[in-house]
Amino acid sequence: DRGNYRIQKFDQDGNWLLSWGNLGQGLGEFYIGLTLTIDDDGHVVVMEPGFRVQWFSPDGTYLRSWLAQVAGYFGPGQKIIAMFDVLYTMGLDGFGVRLFTPEGTYLRAIGTPLKSGPQQFANPAALVGDGNGVLVADAASGRVQRLDSQGQYVSEWTNWSGDQLLDIAL
């Protein structure tokens, strides 16, 4: 609920269960909730402009926060996923995927900017996890790359109709 600076949780039938958060920059508050994901244990992970990452329990209890600041990384993009005890993020620089531990330790970057080979991206636009790894939609090159749980290249799909790939879902 971006306009109200809060997270709302609903059941599978659309019934409201709970909400948390309000406007602010303190712990458990949101200045601009850019994007969120749910990790393998049901924790809610929120990334905001200014590189802040906040983790909450499934019931909305604040757990921790940290700053995703790495040299050459221009902050979290609009897509993140948390699985295999790794937070996968796309930077606003559009050149690749950055991996962090749930505690905020930077692991590594995947991708070389403006290239078209394996683990290289022209402009990654979306991420999705499928339980076996990560799919990265690369808008400018018109392809989807499959990476394994460690971020290693597995395969890719190409030959789209020339349209840019802006999102992906399973």
DSSP file with accessible surface (Angstrom, degrees, kcal/mol):
  #  RESIDUE AA STRUCTURE BP1 BP2  ACC     N-H-->O    O-->H-N    N-H-->O    O-->H-N    TCO  KAPPA ALPHA  PHI   PSI    X-CA   Y-CA   Z-CA
    1    1 A D    > >       0   0   71      0, 0.0     5,-1.4     0, 0.0     3,-1.2   0.000 360.0 360.0 360.0  71.9    0.0    0.0    0.0
    2    2 A R  G > 5 +     0   0  139      1,-0.3     3,-1.1     2,-0.2    31,-0.2   0.847 360.0  54.9 -56.6 -41.7    2.6    2.5   -1.3
    3    3 A G  G 3 5S+     0   0   59      1,-0.3    -1,-0.3     2,-0.1     0, 0.0   0.753 114.4  41.0 -68.4 -22.2    0.4    5.6   -0.9
    4    4 A N  G < 5S-     0   0   91     -3,-1.2    -1,-0.3     2,-0.2    -2,-0.2   0.282 108.1-123.7-107.1   5.9   -0.3    4.9    2.8
    5    5 A Y  T < 5S+     0   0   80     -3,-1.1    25,-0.4    -4,-0.4     2,-0.3   0.885  72.0 105.5  57.1  47.3    3.3    3.8    3.6
    6    6 A R      < -     0   0   85     -5,-1.4     2,-0.4    23,-0.1    15,-0.2  -0.970  67.9-120.0-149.9 164.7    2.3    0.4    4.9
    7    7 A I  E     -A   20   0A  20     13,-2.9    13,-2.0    -2,-0.3     2,-0.4  -0.906  26.8-162.7-104.0 134.8    2.3   -3.3    4.1
    8    8 A Q  E     -A   19   0A  60     -2,-0.4     2,-0.4    11,-0.2    11,-0.2  -0.960   2.7-154.9-119.3 140.5   -1.1   -5.1    4.1
    9    9 A K  E     -A   18   0A  77      9,-3.1     8,-3.2    -2,-0.4     9,-1.3  -0.948  12.6-178.1-118.0 133.1   -1.6   -8.8    4.3
   10   10 A F  E     -A   16   0A 102     -2,-0.4     6,-0.2     6,-0.2     2,-0.1  -0.906  24.6-118.4-125.0 155.0   -4.6  -10.7    2.9
   11   11 A D    >   -     0   0   52      4,-2.6     3,-2.2    -2,-0.3     6,-0.0  -0.259  46.0 -87.5 -82.4 179.9   -5.6  -14.3    2.9
   12   12 A Q  T 3  S+     0   0  186      1,-0.3    -1,-0.1     2,-0.1    -2,-0.0   0.689 128.8  54.2 -66.1 -15.6   -6.0  -16.4   -0.3
   13   13 A D  T 3  S-     0   0  124      2,-0.1    -1,-0.3     0, 0.0    -2,-0.0   0.366 122.3-103.1 -97.3   4.1   -9.6  -15.3   -0.5
   14   14 A G  S <  S+     0   0   50     -3,-2.2     2,-0.4     1,-0.3    -2,-0.1   0.550  71.0 147.5  88.3   8.8   -8.8  -11.6   -0.4
   15   15 A N        -     0   0   92      1,-0.1    -4,-2.6     2,-0.0    -1,-0.3  -0.636  53.4-112.8 -81.0 133.0   -9.8  -11.1    3.3
   16   16 A W  E     +A   10   0A 137     -2,-0.4    -6,-0.2    -6,-0.2     3,-0.1  -0.397  38.9 171.2 -65.2 133.5   -7.7   -8.5    5.1
   17   17 A L  E     -     0   0A  82     -8,-3.2     2,-0.3     1,-0.4    -7,-0.2   0.769  55.1 -35.7-109.1 -50.3   -5.6  -10.0    7.9
   18   18 A L  E     -A    9   0A  45     -9,-1.3    -9,-3.1     2,-0.0    -1,-0.4  -0.983  45.2-152.3-166.3 167.8   -3.2   -7.3    9.1
   19   19 A S  E     -A    8   0A  47     -2,-0.3     2,-0.3   -11,-0.2   -11,-0.2  -0.976  10.8-176.9-147.0 158.5   -1.2   -4.3    8.2
   20   20 A W  E     +A    7   0A  32    -13,-2.0   -13,-2.9    -2,-0.3     2,-0.1  -0.984  35.7  52.4-153.6 159.4    1.9   -2.5    9.5
   21   21 A G        -     0   0   27     -2,-0.3     2,-0.3   -15,-0.2     8,-0.2  -0.111  42.6-158.0 101.8 160.1    4.1    0.5    8.9
   22   22 A N        -     0   0   87      6,-0.3     8,-2.6    -2,-0.1     2,-0.2  -0.941  42.7 -57.4-159.8 176.8    3.6    4.2    8.5
   23   23 A L  B    S+b   30   0B 100     -2,-0.3     2,-0.3     6,-0.2     8,-0.2  -0.423  86.4  81.1 -66.9 130.6    5.3    7.2    7.0
   24   24 A G  S    S-     0   0   17      6,-1.2     8,-0.1    -2,-0.2    -2,-0.1  -0.902  75.2-108.7 159.1 178.2    8.8    7.7    8.3
   25   25 A Q  S    S+     0   0  137     -2,-0.3     3,-0.1     5,-0.1     6,-0.1   0.199  79.4 103.8-120.6  14.2   12.4    6.7    8.0
   26   26 A G  S >  S-     0   0   30      1,-0.2     3,-2.0     4,-0.1     2,-0.2  -0.215  88.4 -58.9 -84.6-176.9   12.7    4.8   11.3
   27   27 A L  T 3  S+     0   0  116      1,-0.3    -1,-0.2    -2,-0.1     3,-0.1  -0.409 127.4   9.9 -66.0 128.2   12.7    1.1   11.9
   28   28 A G  T 3  S+     0   0   15      1,-0.3    -6,-0.3    -2,-0.2    -1,-0.3   0.495 107.8 110.4  80.0   3.2    9.5   -0.5   10.6
   29   29 A E    <   -     0   0   61     -3,-2.0     2,-0.4    -8,-0.2    -1,-0.3  -0.726  58.2-139.8-106.6 161.5    8.6    2.8    8.8
   30   30 A F  B     +b   23   0B   4     -8,-2.6    -6,-1.2   -25,-0.4     3,-0.1  -0.975  21.5 178.7-127.5 130.2    8.5    3.4    5.1
   31   31 A Y  S    S-     0   0  121     -2,-0.4     2,-0.3     1,-0.2    -1,-0.2   0.888  91.6 -15.2 -87.9 -53.5    9.6    6.5    3.2
   32   32 A I        -     0   0   57     17,-0.2     2,-1.2    -8,-0.1    -1,-0.2  -0.809  69.1-145.3-148.1 104.5    8.8    5.0   -0.2
   33   33 A G        +     0   0   22     -2,-0.3    15,-0.2   -31,-0.2     3,-0.1  -0.613  22.5 180.0 -72.9  98.2    8.3    1.3   -0.3
   34   34 A L        -     0   0   31     -2,-1.2     2,-0.3    13,-0.9    14,-0.2   0.939  56.6 -21.0 -70.7 -48.2    9.8    0.6   -3.7
   35   35 A T  E     -C   47   0C  28     12,-1.9    12,-2.6    44,-0.1     2,-0.3  -0.991  57.1-161.5-158.8 157.8    9.4   -3.2   -3.9
   36   36 A L  E     -C   46   0C  81     -2,-0.3     2,-0.3    10,-0.2    44,-0.3  -0.962   4.7-176.4-143.4 163.1    8.9   -6.2   -1.7
   37   37 A T  E     -C   45   0C  22      8,-2.1     8,-2.9    -2,-0.3     2,-0.5  -0.945  25.0-122.7-148.9 167.1    9.3  -10.0   -1.7
   38   38 A I  E     -C   44   0C  90     -2,-0.3    44,-0.4     6,-0.2     6,-0.2  -0.972  28.6-142.1-115.6 128.4    8.6  -13.0    0.5
   39   39 A D    >   -     0   0   20      4,-2.4     3,-1.9    -2,-0.5    44,-0.2  -0.183  36.0 -87.3 -83.5-178.4   11.5  -15.2    1.4
   40   40 A D  T 3  S+     0   0  103      1,-0.3    -1,-0.1     2,-0.1    43,-0.1   0.726 128.6  49.4 -61.7 -23.1   11.5  -19.0    1.7
   41   41 A D  T 3  S-     0   0  107      2,-0.1    -1,-0.3     0, 0.0    42,-0.0   0.298 122.2-101.7 -99.5   7.4   10.5  -18.7    5.4
   42   42 A G  S <  S+     0   0   24     -3,-1.9     2,-0.1     1,-0.3    -2,-0.1   0.500  71.2 148.5  87.2   2.9    7.6  -16.3    4.8
   43   43 A H        -     0   0   45     14,-0.1    -4,-2.4     1,-0.1     2,-0.5  -0.472  46.5-127.7 -68.9 144.3    9.5  -13.2    5.9
   44   44 A V  E     -CD  38  56C  10     12,-2.0    12,-2.4    -6,-0.2     2,-0.5  -0.828  23.1-164.6 -95.8 126.6    8.6   -9.9    4.2
   45   45 A V  E     -CD  37  55C   0     -8,-2.9    -8,-2.1    -2,-0.5     2,-0.4  -0.961   4.4-170.7-116.7 124.9   11.6   -8.1    2.6
   46   46 A V  E     -CD  36  54C   2      8,-2.7     8,-2.7    -2,-0.5     2,-0.4  -0.961   5.1-164.8-119.6 130.8   11.1   -4.4    1.6
   47   47 A M  E     -CD  35  53C   0    -12,-2.6   -12,-1.9    -2,-0.4   -13,-0.9  -0.952  12.6-176.8-114.1 137.3   13.7   -2.4   -0.4
   48   48 A E  E >>  - D   0  52C   2      4,-2.5     3,-0.6    -2,-0.4     4,-0.6  -0.858  37.3 -82.7-125.9 161.2   13.4    1.4   -0.6
   49   49 A P  T 34 S+     0   0   61      0, 0.0     3,-0.4     0, 0.0   -17,-0.2  -0.264 113.1  53.5 -56.3 151.8   15.3    4.2   -2.3
   50   50 A G  T 34 S-     0   0   53      1,-0.2    25,-0.1    26,-0.1    19,-0.0   0.588 126.3 -86.8  89.0   9.4   18.3    5.1   -0.4
   51   51 A F  T <4 S+     0   0   51     -3,-0.6    17,-3.3     1,-0.2     2,-0.3   0.570  79.9 152.0  73.2   8.8   19.5    1.5   -0.4
   52   52 A R  E  <  -DE  48  67C  32     -4,-0.6    -4,-2.5    -3,-0.4     2,-0.4  -0.589  24.5-170.3 -81.8 135.5   17.5    0.5    2.8
   53   53 A V  E     -DE  47  66C   0     13,-2.8    13,-1.9    -2,-0.3     2,-0.4  -0.984   3.9-169.9-120.3 128.0   16.4   -3.1    3.1
   54   54 A Q  E     -DE  46  65C   0     -8,-2.7    -8,-2.7    -2,-0.4     2,-0.4  -0.970   6.2-156.1-121.6 139.8   14.0   -4.1    6.0
   55   55 A W  E     -DE  45  64C   2      9,-2.9     8,-2.8    -2,-0.4     9,-1.3  -0.936  12.4-177.8-115.3 136.8   13.0   -7.6    7.0
   56   56 A F  E     -DE  44  62C   2    -12,-2.4   -12,-2.0    -2,-0.4     6,-0.2  -0.948  28.0-113.7-130.6 150.6    9.8   -8.5    8.9
   57   57 A S    >   -     0   0   17      4,-2.7     3,-2.4    -2,-0.3   -13,-0.2  -0.288  45.5 -95.6 -70.8 168.1    8.3  -11.7   10.3
   58   58 A P  T 3  S+     0   0   50      0, 0.0    -1,-0.1     0, 0.0   -15,-0.1   0.785 128.4  54.0 -59.3 -22.6    5.2  -13.0    8.6
   59   59 A D  T 3  S-     0   0   99      2,-0.1   -40,-0.1   -50,-0.0   -16,-0.1   0.355 125.4-101.3 -93.7   7.5    3.1  -11.3   11.3
   60   60 A G    <   +     0   0   12     -3,-2.4     2,-0.3     1,-0.3   -39,-0.1   0.477  68.7 151.5  91.5   4.3    4.8   -7.9   10.6
   61   61 A T        -     0   0   75      1,-0.1    -4,-2.7    -5,-0.0    -1,-0.3  -0.535  51.4-115.2 -71.1 128.0    7.2   -7.8   13.4
   62   62 A Y  E     +E   56   0C  70     -2,-0.3    -6,-0.2    -6,-0.2     3,-0.1  -0.426  40.0 170.8 -62.9 133.1   10.3   -5.8   12.5
   63   63 A L  E     -     0   0C  69     -8,-2.8     2,-0.3     1,-0.4    -7,-0.2   0.780  52.1 -39.4-110.8 -50.0   13.4   -8.0   12.5
   64   64 A R  E     -E   55   0C  71     -9,-1.3    -9,-2.9     2,-0.0    -1,-0.4  -0.985  43.2-152.6-169.8 166.3   16.3   -6.0   11.0
   65   65 A S  E     +E   54   0C  41     -2,-0.3     2,-0.3   -11,-0.2   -11,-0.2  -0.974  13.7 171.4-148.2 159.5   17.4   -3.5    8.4
   66   66 A W  E     -E   53   0C  30    -13,-1.9   -13,-2.8    -2,-0.3     2,-0.5  -0.966  33.9-103.3-159.0 168.2   20.6   -2.7    6.5
   67   67 A L  E     -E   52   0C  95     -2,-0.3     2,-1.6   -15,-0.2   -15,-0.2  -0.890  18.1-145.8-104.8 128.9   21.9   -0.6    3.7
   68   68 A A        +     0   0    0    -17,-3.3     2,-0.6    -2,-0.5     7,-0.2  -0.567  42.7 153.2 -90.0  70.7   22.6   -2.2    0.3
   69   69 A Q        +     0   0  123     -2,-1.6     2,-0.4     5,-0.1    37,-0.1  -0.914   7.4 155.7-110.4 119.3   25.6    0.0   -0.5
   70   70 A V    >   -     0   0   32     -2,-0.6     3,-2.4     3,-0.4     5,-0.2  -0.995  51.5 -93.3-138.1 139.8   28.2   -1.3   -2.8
   71   71 A A  T 3  S+     0   0  104     -2,-0.4     3,-0.1     1,-0.3    -2,-0.0  -0.266 113.3  14.0 -55.0 131.5   30.6    0.7   -5.0
   72   72 A G  T 3  S+     0   0   51      1,-0.2     2,-0.6     2,-0.0    -1,-0.3   0.473  99.0 117.4  82.3   1.5   29.2    1.1   -8.5
   73   73 A Y    <   -     0   0    7     -3,-2.4    -3,-0.4     1,-0.1    -1,-0.2  -0.902  50.3-160.7-106.9 121.0   25.7    0.0   -7.4
   74   74 A F        -     0   0  129     -2,-0.6    18,-0.1     1,-0.3   -23,-0.1  -0.094  51.7 -83.7 -96.8  35.4   23.0    2.6   -7.7
   75   75 A G        -     0   0    3     -7,-0.2    17,-1.9    -5,-0.2    18,-0.3   0.012  65.9 -39.8  91.3 165.1   20.5    1.2   -5.4
   76   76 A P  E     -F   91   0D   1      0, 0.0    15,-0.2     0, 0.0   -25,-0.1  -0.346  54.4-145.9 -67.7 140.9   17.8   -1.4   -5.6
   77   77 A G  E     -     0   0D   4     13,-3.5    15,-0.1     2,-0.3    14,-0.1   0.023  39.9 -78.9 -85.9-157.0   15.7   -1.6   -8.7
   78   78 A Q  E    S+     0   0D 136     13,-0.1     2,-0.4    47,-0.1   -42,-0.2   0.460 108.9  62.6 -91.2   0.5   12.1   -2.5   -8.9
   79   79 A K  E     +     0   0D  54     11,-0.3    11,-1.1   -44,-0.1    -2,-0.3  -0.990  53.4 156.9-130.7 131.9   12.5   -6.2   -8.6
   80   80 A I  E     -F   89   0D   8     -2,-0.4     2,-0.3   -44,-0.3     9,-0.2  -0.977  13.6-170.5-141.3 153.0   14.0   -8.3   -5.8
   81   81 A I  E     -F   88   0D  18      7,-2.0     7,-3.2    -2,-0.3     2,-0.5  -0.989   9.7-153.6-141.0 150.0   13.6  -11.9   -4.8
   82   82 A A  E     +F   87   0D   6    -44,-0.4     2,-0.3    -2,-0.3     5,-0.2  -0.974  37.6 127.3-126.4 113.5   14.7  -13.7   -1.7
   83   83 A M  E >   +F   86   0D  15      3,-2.1     3,-1.4    -2,-0.5    -2,-0.1  -0.971  58.2  30.5-159.4 158.5   15.4  -17.5   -1.9
   84   84 A F  T 3  S-     0   0   62     -2,-0.3     3,-0.1     1,-0.3    -1,-0.1   0.825 128.5 -66.1  58.9  31.2   18.1  -20.0   -1.1
   85   85 A D  T 3  S+     0   0  115      1,-0.2     2,-0.4    16,-0.1    -1,-0.3   0.825 115.6 109.4  58.7  32.7   19.1  -17.6    1.8
   86   86 A V  E <   -F   83   0D  21     -3,-1.4    -3,-2.1    15,-0.2     2,-0.6  -0.998  63.4-141.5-136.3 140.9   20.2  -15.0   -0.8
   87   87 A L  E     -FG  82 100D   0     13,-3.3    13,-2.0    -2,-0.4     2,-0.5  -0.921  18.6-159.1-101.0 118.0   18.6  -11.6   -1.7
   88   88 A Y  E     +FG  81  99D   0     -7,-3.2    -7,-2.0    -2,-0.6     2,-0.3  -0.875  17.8 175.2 -97.2 125.3   18.8  -11.1   -5.4
   89   89 A T  E     -FG  80  98D   0      9,-2.6     9,-2.9    -2,-0.5     2,-0.5  -0.931  27.1-141.0-129.7 154.8   18.4   -7.4   -6.4
   90   90 A M  E     - G   0  97D  10    -11,-1.1   -13,-3.5    -2,-0.3   -11,-0.3  -0.967  26.8-133.5-111.3 129.7   18.6   -5.4   -9.7
   91   91 A G  E >   -F   76   0D   5      5,-0.9     3,-1.9    -2,-0.5     5,-0.2  -0.421  19.0-116.9 -79.8 157.8   20.3   -2.1   -9.4
   92   92 A L  T 3  S+     0   0  112    -17,-1.9    -1,-0.1     1,-0.3   -17,-0.1   0.645 111.8  75.4 -66.0 -13.0   19.0    1.1  -10.9
   93   93 A D  T 3  S-     0   0   23    -18,-0.3    -1,-0.3     1,-0.1   -20,-0.0   0.712  96.5-142.1 -70.1 -18.7   22.1    1.1  -13.0
   94   94 A G    <   +     0   0    9     -3,-1.9    -2,-0.1     2,-0.2    -1,-0.1   0.615  67.1 111.8  74.0  13.6   20.4   -1.7  -15.0
   95   95 A F  S    S-     0   0   74     28,-0.2    26,-0.4     1,-0.1     2,-0.3   0.435  78.2 -39.9-104.9   0.2   23.6   -3.7  -15.5
   96   96 A G        -     0   0    1     -5,-0.2    -5,-0.9    28,-0.1     2,-0.4  -0.998  63.9 -65.9 170.1-168.6   23.1   -6.8  -13.5
   97   97 A V  E     -GH  90 110D   0     13,-2.4    13,-3.4    -2,-0.3     2,-0.4  -0.925  35.2-154.2-115.8 135.2   22.0   -8.7  -10.4
   98   98 A R  E     -GH  89 109D  26     -9,-2.9    -9,-2.6    -2,-0.4     2,-0.4  -0.908   8.0-148.8-110.8 140.7   23.5   -8.2   -7.0
   99   99 A L  E     +GH  88 108D   5      9,-2.8     8,-3.1    -2,-0.4     9,-1.1  -0.915  18.7 172.8-113.6 133.6   23.5  -10.9   -4.3
  100  100 A F  E     -GH  87 106D   2    -13,-2.0   -13,-3.3    -2,-0.4     6,-0.2  -0.951  31.5-116.4-131.5 153.9   23.3  -10.2   -0.6
  101  101 A T    >   -     0   0   26      4,-2.4     3,-2.0    -2,-0.3   -15,-0.2  -0.441  40.3-103.2 -77.4 164.3   22.9  -12.4    2.5
  102  102 A P  T 3  S+     0   0   14      0, 0.0    -1,-0.1     0, 0.0   -16,-0.1   0.778 124.6  56.6 -59.8 -21.9   19.7  -11.8    4.6
  103  103 A E  T 3  S-     0   0  125      2,-0.1   -38,-0.1   -39,-0.0     0, 0.0   0.495 125.1-101.5 -88.4  -4.7   22.0  -10.0    7.1
  104  104 A G    <   +     0   0   19     -3,-2.0     2,-0.4     1,-0.3   -37,-0.1   0.478  69.1 147.6 102.6   3.1   23.2   -7.6    4.4
  105  105 A T        -     0   0   88      1,-0.1    -4,-2.4   -37,-0.1     2,-0.3  -0.590  49.8-124.3 -73.9 126.6   26.6   -9.0    3.5
  106  106 A Y  E     +H  100   0D  86     -2,-0.4    -6,-0.2    -6,-0.2     3,-0.1  -0.558  31.2 178.4 -71.4 128.4   27.4   -8.3   -0.1
  107  107 A L  E     -     0   0D  78     -8,-3.1     2,-0.3    -2,-0.3    -7,-0.2   0.885  48.4 -63.5 -96.4 -57.5   28.2  -11.6   -1.9
  108  108 A R  E     -H   99   0D  78     -9,-1.1    -9,-2.8     2,-0.0     2,-0.3  -0.978  39.9 -97.3-178.7 172.5   28.8  -10.6   -5.5
  109  109 A A  E     -H   98   0D  45     -2,-0.3     2,-0.5   -11,-0.2   -11,-0.2  -0.824  23.9-152.1-106.6 147.7   27.4   -9.2   -8.8
  110  110 A I  E     +H   97   0D   3    -13,-3.4   -13,-2.4    -2,-0.3     9,-0.1  -0.987  57.4  35.1-117.5 125.9   26.2  -11.3  -11.7
  111  111 A G        -     0   0   27     -2,-0.5     9,-0.3   -15,-0.2     8,-0.1  -0.057  63.5-119.1 114.9 145.9   26.4   -9.8  -15.1
  112  112 A T  E >   -i  120   0E  63      7,-0.5     9,-2.0     5,-0.1     3,-0.7  -0.971  44.1-106.6-115.3 133.5   28.6   -7.6  -17.3
  113  113 A P  E 3  S+i  121   0E  56      0, 0.0     9,-0.2     0, 0.0   -18,-0.1  -0.278  88.5   1.6 -68.1 147.3   27.0   -4.4  -18.6
  114  114 A L  T 3  S+     0   0  120      7,-1.3     8,-0.3     1,-0.2     2,-0.3   0.802  99.4 119.1  54.7  39.1   25.8   -3.9  -22.1
  115  115 A K    <   -     0   0  108      6,-0.7    -1,-0.2    -3,-0.7    26,-0.1  -0.799  56.0-147.0-125.3 173.0   26.8   -7.4  -23.4
  116  116 A S        +     0   0   93     -2,-0.3     3,-0.1     5,-0.1     6,-0.1   0.288  62.6  97.2-128.9  12.7   24.9  -10.3  -24.9
  117  117 A G  S >  S-     0   0   17      1,-0.2     3,-1.8    -5,-0.1    -5,-0.1  -0.264  88.9 -53.6 -92.5-176.8   26.7  -13.4  -23.6
  118  118 A P  T 3  S+     0   0   77      0, 0.0    -1,-0.2     0, 0.0     3,-0.1  -0.316 127.8   7.8 -57.6 136.9   25.9  -15.7  -20.7
  119  119 A Q  T 3  S+     0   0   48      1,-0.2    -7,-0.5    -3,-0.1     2,-0.4   0.731 106.9 115.8  58.7  26.1   25.6  -13.8  -17.4
  120  120 A Q  E <   -i  112   0E  54     -3,-1.8     2,-0.4    -9,-0.3    -1,-0.2  -0.960  47.3-163.7-122.3 143.3   25.8  -10.5  -19.4
  121  121 A F  E     -i  113   0E   0     -9,-2.0    -7,-1.3    -2,-0.4    -6,-0.7  -0.976  25.7-168.1-132.6 141.0   22.9   -8.0  -19.5
  122  122 A A  S    S-     0   0   22     -2,-0.4    -8,-0.2    -8,-0.3    -1,-0.1   0.827  93.0 -20.7 -88.4 -39.5   22.0   -5.1  -21.7
  123  123 A N        -     0   0   69    -28,-0.1    16,-2.1   -10,-0.1    17,-0.4  -0.371  68.6-151.7-168.9  81.6   19.2   -3.9  -19.4
  124  124 A P  E     +J  138   0F   6      0, 0.0    14,-0.3     0, 0.0   -28,-0.1  -0.360  19.1 173.6 -63.3 132.8   17.8   -6.4  -16.9
  125  125 A A  E     +     0   0F  25     12,-3.3     2,-0.3     1,-0.3    13,-0.2   0.613  54.4  20.6-116.2 -19.6   14.2   -5.5  -16.2
  126  126 A A  E     -J  137   0F   0     11,-1.3    11,-2.2    41,-0.1     2,-0.3  -0.999  50.8-160.6-155.6 152.0   12.7   -8.3  -14.1
  127  127 A L  E     +J  136   0F   9     -2,-0.3     2,-0.3     9,-0.2     9,-0.2  -0.969  12.2 172.2-129.0 146.5   13.6  -11.2  -11.8
  128  128 A V  E     -J  135   0F  25      7,-1.7     7,-3.1    -2,-0.3     2,-0.3  -0.972  20.5-141.7-151.2 142.8   11.5  -14.2  -10.8
  129  129 A G  E     -J  134   0F  24     -2,-0.3     5,-0.2     5,-0.2    41,-0.1  -0.816  10.9-173.6-102.6 147.7   12.4  -17.3   -8.8
  130  130 A D        -     0   0   43      3,-2.0     4,-0.1    -2,-0.3    -1,-0.1   0.203  54.6 -97.8-124.5  15.5   11.1  -20.7   -9.7
  131  131 A G  S    S+     0   0   52      2,-0.5     3,-0.1     1,-0.1    18,-0.1   0.149 121.0  58.4  89.4 -22.2   12.4  -22.8   -6.8
  132  132 A N  S    S-     0   0  126      1,-0.3    17,-0.7    15,-0.1     2,-0.3   0.561 121.3 -50.4-109.5 -18.7   15.4  -24.1   -8.9
  133  133 A G  E     - K   0 148F   0     15,-0.2    -3,-2.0    16,-0.1    -2,-0.5  -0.951  68.7 -59.8 174.2-155.4   17.0  -20.8   -9.7
  134  134 A V  E     -JK 129 147F   0     13,-2.4    13,-3.2    -2,-0.3     2,-0.5  -0.943  27.2-150.8-126.3 139.8   16.3  -17.3  -11.0
  135  135 A L  E     -JK 128 146F   1     -7,-3.1    -7,-1.7    -2,-0.4     2,-0.5  -0.940  13.3-163.0-107.4 132.4   15.0  -16.1  -14.4
  136  136 A V  E     -JK 127 145F   0      9,-2.6     9,-2.4    -2,-0.5     2,-0.6  -0.968   7.4-151.1-118.9 118.3   16.2  -12.6  -15.5
  137  137 A A  E     -JK 126 144F   0    -11,-2.2   -12,-3.3    -2,-0.5   -11,-1.3  -0.791   9.5-156.0 -87.5 122.3   14.3  -10.8  -18.3
  138  138 A D  E  >> -JK 124 143F   0      5,-3.0     4,-1.2    -2,-0.6     5,-1.2  -0.880   3.6-164.2-104.1 106.4   16.7   -8.5  -20.2
  139  139 A A  T  45S+     0   0    2    -16,-2.1    26,-0.5    -2,-0.7     3,-0.3   0.914  82.7  43.1 -59.5 -49.7   14.7   -5.7  -21.8
  140  140 A A  T  45S+     0   0   58    -17,-0.4    -1,-0.2     1,-0.2    -2,-0.0   0.850 118.5  41.6 -73.3 -33.5   17.2   -4.5  -24.3
  141  141 A S  T  45S-     0   0   42      2,-0.1    -1,-0.2    24,-0.1    -2,-0.2   0.545 101.0-130.0 -92.6  -6.2   18.5   -7.8  -25.6
  142  142 A G  T  <5 +     0   0   14     -4,-1.2    18,-0.7    -3,-0.3     2,-0.3   0.896  65.4 111.1  64.0  44.1   15.1   -9.5  -25.7
  143  143 A R  E   < -K  138   0F   6     -5,-1.2    -5,-3.0    15,-0.1     2,-0.5  -0.960  58.9-136.9-145.2 161.7   16.0  -12.6  -23.8
  144  144 A V  E     -KL 137 157F   5     13,-2.0    13,-2.5    -2,-0.3     2,-0.4  -0.987  19.9-157.1-118.4 126.8   15.4  -14.4  -20.6
  145  145 A Q  E     -KL 136 156F   0     -9,-2.4    -9,-2.6    -2,-0.5     2,-0.5  -0.890   6.2-146.2-105.0 135.3   18.4  -16.0  -18.8
  146  146 A R  E     -KL 135 155F  57      9,-3.1     8,-2.8    -2,-0.4     9,-1.3  -0.889  17.9-173.0 -97.2 127.9   18.0  -18.9  -16.4
  147  147 A L  E     -KL 134 153F   1    -13,-3.2   -13,-2.4    -2,-0.5     6,-0.2  -0.916  20.7-122.6-116.7 147.3   20.5  -18.9  -13.5
  148  148 A D  E >   -K  133   0F  54      4,-2.7     3,-2.3    -2,-0.4   -15,-0.2  -0.115  44.9 -81.7 -78.1-176.2   20.9  -21.7  -10.9
  149  149 A S  T 3  S+     0   0   35    -17,-0.7   -16,-0.1     1,-0.3    -1,-0.1   0.716 133.0  50.7 -63.5 -18.5   20.6  -21.1   -7.2
  150  150 A Q  T 3  S-     0   0  117      2,-0.1    -1,-0.3   -64,-0.0   -17,-0.1   0.362 122.4-104.8 -97.2   1.6   24.2  -19.9   -7.1
  151  151 A G  S <  S+     0   0    0     -3,-2.3     2,-0.3     1,-0.3    -2,-0.1   0.600  71.8 145.2  87.0  13.0   23.7  -17.4   -9.9
  152  152 A Q        -     0   0   90      1,-0.1    -4,-2.7   -42,-0.0    -1,-0.3  -0.628  57.1 -99.7 -87.5 143.1   25.5  -19.5  -12.5
  153  153 A Y  E     +L  147   0F  77     -2,-0.3    -6,-0.2    -6,-0.2    -1,-0.1  -0.299  45.9 163.2 -61.0 134.2   24.2  -19.4  -16.1
  154  154 A V  E     -     0   0F  77     -8,-2.8     2,-0.3     1,-0.5    -7,-0.2   0.687  58.4 -42.3-116.2 -52.5   22.1  -22.4  -17.1
  155  155 A S  E     -L  146   0F  42     -9,-1.3    -9,-3.1     2,-0.0    -1,-0.5  -0.948  48.3-139.0-164.6-179.5   20.3  -21.4  -20.3
  156  156 A E  E     -L  145   0F  61     -2,-0.3     2,-0.4   -11,-0.3   -11,-0.2  -0.986   8.7-137.4-152.8 159.6   18.4  -18.7  -22.1
  157  157 A W  E     +L  144   0F 115    -13,-2.5   -13,-2.0    -2,-0.3     2,-0.2  -0.972  34.3 159.9-116.2 135.7   15.4  -18.0  -24.3
  158  158 A T        +     0   0   61     -2,-0.4   -15,-0.1   -15,-0.2   -16,-0.1  -0.623  33.6  80.9-134.8-164.4   15.7  -15.6  -27.2
  159  159 A N        +     0   0  156     -2,-0.2    -1,-0.1     1,-0.1   -16,-0.1   0.882  54.7 168.1  64.3  44.3   14.1  -14.7  -30.5
  160  160 A W        -     0   0  119    -18,-0.7    -1,-0.1    -3,-0.1     4,-0.0  -0.315  54.1 -93.0 -75.7 173.6   11.3  -12.5  -29.2
  161  161 A S        -     0   0  102      1,-0.1     3,-0.1    -2,-0.1    -1,-0.1   0.377  66.9 -89.8 -75.2   8.4    9.3  -10.4  -31.6
  162  162 A G  S    S+     0   0   71      1,-0.4     2,-0.1   -20,-0.1    -1,-0.1   0.271  90.4 127.8  99.2 -10.6   11.5   -7.4  -31.0
  163  163 A D        -     0   0  115      1,-0.1    -1,-0.4   -21,-0.1     2,-0.2  -0.490  67.2-105.1 -75.4 151.0    9.5   -6.1  -28.1
  164  164 A Q        -     0   0  120     -2,-0.1     2,-0.8    -3,-0.1   -25,-0.2  -0.549  25.9-127.9 -76.1 138.7   11.3   -5.2  -24.9
  165  165 A L        +     0   0   29    -26,-0.5   -40,-0.2   -27,-0.4   -23,-0.1  -0.785  37.0 165.8 -85.8 110.9   10.8   -7.7  -22.1
  166  166 A L        +     0   0  113     -2,-0.8     2,-0.3     1,-0.2    -1,-0.2   0.616  60.4   9.1-104.6 -14.6    9.8   -5.5  -19.1
  167  167 A D        -     0   0   94    -41,-0.1     2,-0.3   -29,-0.1    -1,-0.2  -0.976  56.3-158.8-157.1 167.2    8.5   -8.2  -16.7
  168  168 A I        +     0   0   33     -2,-0.3     2,-0.3   -41,-0.2   -41,-0.1  -0.990  10.6 177.0-151.7 144.9    8.3  -11.9  -16.2
  169  169 A A              0   0   87     -2,-0.3   -41,-0.1   -41,-0.1    -2,-0.0  -0.985 360.0 360.0-147.2 154.4    6.0  -14.2  -14.1
  170  170 A L              0   0  136     -2,-0.3   -41,-0.0   -41,-0.1    -2,-0.0  -0.874 360.0 360.0-113.9 360.0    5.6  -17.9  -13.5
